[in-house]
Amino acid sequence: MKNGFKLTCLSLLLLTAPITAWPVETVGPVSEAVLQQLRAQEGTEPTAEDLVDALNGLTARIYNDGDYAQAETVAREAFDLGEKVLGRKHQQTLSALNNLALLISEQGRYREAEPLYVRALQARERVLGKDHPDTLTTGLMKIRSEFIK
């Protein structure tokens, strides 16, 4: 009985501990650099969600500058990290997947982008619903990609 009680207490402690109690993983040089920058800015350990969100933001800034190849590198790290630590259904992971599909499409690699759009669209429909703005945006981007190939 005592061991069962200890195990229950340990389980409760682990379930209620803040996510930031564990160090955030990185999956490449970009995510490592962004993690270091977040640590310096915040003065605390960022969560995995903070890191993926920052990577998605960096992807958008680089995309807006027109450097699609570099933005793709960042988007791949955001997606890989999101899928690894947040899960396939997390909104940040789905944003990274959508960003990756867009960047591949923007570089004229439509056949490579299409399955990513399909995956992002199906996941967003399940997680967010068919009428959510993010789902609709992914659907429109998929149609655009099909139209211009």
Secondary structure, DSSP 8 states (H G I E B T S, - for coil): -HHHHHHHHHHHHHHHS-GGGS-----SHHHHHHHHHHHHHHSS---HHHHHHHHHHHHHHHHHTT-HHHHHHHHHHHHHHIIIII-TTSHHHHHHHHHHHHHHHHTT-HHHHHHHHHHHHHHHHHHH-TTSHHHHHHHHHHHHHHHH-
